[in-house]
Amino acid sequence: KDKKIVVFHDENASRVTGIDKNIKDCTLDELKSFKMASNEGRYAQIPTLTEVLGLLKPYCEKNGLLINIELKNSRIAYKGMEKKVIAMAENYGISNYIVYSSFCHASMGLVKKLDKNAKTGLLSTNILDAIENQEQYHADALHPCNVGMAINRETVQYLKERNIPVRVWNGQEPLFGQVRPLGKCDLERYTLLGATDLFTNVPENYLE
């Protein structure tokens, strides 16, 4: 409500905090008062983007960590968010370690207009939709859902020839507060379908 940028997955706070309020209708002070259950009976707060960038900057500079910033603007268009987020990354001196992504592909086009050197990825439930929009919005990478990875050899060859990062997210993984079974994590299948990287909530499932 007061135009501060916070890091939160949903448009509404209820799933994680139990408080049925939209993020856009709350001030930062209100959001900071919401409690998220953490380990060992402790509670966590909703962090601001500046807090997250400050925390991760040393790891970026020391280890080359890339931070994926997903702009959650496919349902609610937060006016001016792209410009503010880019400015924050520049202020911390870690623009080179940021990848911007969104289901709103036009937003990624705007990021490129604001910063031609920004790295962007198109989120999608179907990789073919992301491929179709890649050239129009000058995206650097594709971020499809694993269940939308049914593509043919020609498409995989197209991606490999152009050295396009394909970072797959597993739409079957449970989010915080959800109880649902997680099937086999088939990394070999994803690779054969052109995947180069993976987003996951459960990295321990892939370590073997």
N, C-alpha and C positions, 0 to 999 in steps of 0.2 A: 504493500500500500504506500510506503514511503520510498519506493524505487530502489531499495537495497537489493543486492544480488545474493541469494542464498543457494546452497547446494541441497537439492531435495528431488526425489524421483517423481512424485505424484503432484497433480494440480491441487489435490485436497489432502489435508494432514491426517485424516481419520485412520487410515490403515496402519500407520506407524505410531501415531501418538494417541489415538482414540478420541481426538478432538475434531469434530466435523466442521472444519472451516477451510475455505480456499486460501491458498498461499497469497494470492493477489489481494485478498481483503484484509490481510493482517500486517501490522507494523513489525519491524524487526524485533522490537522489545516483546511484542506478543509471541512471535515465533520462538524467541529465545526462552520463553516461559514454558513452552511445550516440552514434555519429557518423553524421551524415547528409551525404552527398556534396553539395557546393555548387559554385559556379562556380570556375573557375581552379584546380582541385585542392584547394580549401580545404574545410573541414568546418563544419557548423552543428550546434548543439545543439537538443534539444527545449526550447522555451521554456515558462515558466510563464505563466499568464494575467496575473499581476501585471506581468511583464516586458512583455507585449504591450500591456496597457492603459497602462503608463507611457510606452511608445514612441509610441503613437498619440494620447494625450490632446492634445498641442499641435495636431495636425491636426484633431481634432474641434472644438476650441475656435476655431481660426482659420478653418477651411474648412467646418465643418458636416459633417464626415465621419461617416457612420453605420458602426458596427461590427456585423456580424452574428456573434453567438455561437451556433454550433450545439452544442447539448448532445447528446453522443454516447451517449445512454442508451436507444436502442431495442432493443439486444441485451443490454446489461448495465446494470442499474439501480443507478447509483452513489448510494447513500443520502446525502441531504443536499446533493447537488451544486447544486440550484437555489438554495437558501438561501445557500450560500457564494458563488456567482457573483454573485448580486444584491448581496450585501454588499460584494464587491470593487468593483463598478461604483459603488456609493454612496460607498465610501471614496475613490475617485479623483475623485468629483464629476462623473462623465460618464454618469450613468444615462439622461439624455435623448438620448444618442447611441448607445444600445445597442438592437439588435433581437435578441431571443432566438428560436431556432427549434429544432425537433426533429421527427424522425419519430414520436416518442412524444408524441402529441397530449395525453394526460393530463398529461404533464410541463409543457406550456405552460399548461394549466389551473391547475396548482399555482403556476407563476410569477405568474399573474394574482392568485391568492389571496394570495401573499406580497407582491406589489407591484401594486396595481390600476392604476398608471400605466405599468407596464412594457409595451413594445411587443413583440408576439409574432407569429410566423409558423409556419404548419403545413407542414412538409415532407411531400411525398408523391410517389409515382411516378405517381399519377393525380389530376388536379385535382379530379375529382368527389368523391373521398374527402375531400379537404381542405375543399371547400365544405360537405359533409355534416356535418363536425365543427366548423366554424367557430363557429356560434352556441353550441354546447354548451360549448366551451372559451373563448369570448369572445376569439377570436384577431383580431388587427388586420390580418393579411396572409396570403396563400397563397403557398407556395413549391413549386410543382409541377415535375416533370421535363418537359423539352420533348417527349419521346416520348409523354407522357400528356396532351397538350394537344388531343386530338380532342374538342372541345366545340362545341355548336351556337350559333346567334345569340342565342337566348334567354338562355343562360348568360352569354355575353359581355355582353349588355345588363344582366343582373342585377348583374354585377361593376362595370360602369361606373356604374350608377345609385347604387350604394352606395359608390363611390369606394374600392374595396378594392385595395390594392397586390397585384399578382401578379408575384412575382419568380421568373423561370424559371431553372432550372439545366439545363445541357446534359449529359445522361447519356451522350452519345457522346464527350465529351472524355476524352482519356487522362489518367490520374493519373501521379504521379511513378513511374518505373520500369516503366510500361506502354508497349507499342508497339502502337498501333492507329490506323487512319486516321480522320481527322476530316472529316466531310462538310461541305457548304456550310452556312454560318451564316445561316439565313433569318430575319433580324430582322423583315421585313415580315409574314411568316406568323405569327410569334409575336405581333406587335402585333394583327393581325386576330383572333387567338384570345384577346385580352384581356390579354396581357402588358404590364406597365408598366416592368419592370426586368429585369436579367439578371445571374446569377452566372456567372462564367467563370474558367477557369484560363489562358486564352489571349486576353487583351484585345486584343492586337495584331491578331488575326484579324478583329476587329469595327470597327477604327478607320476603314477605308475607307468 
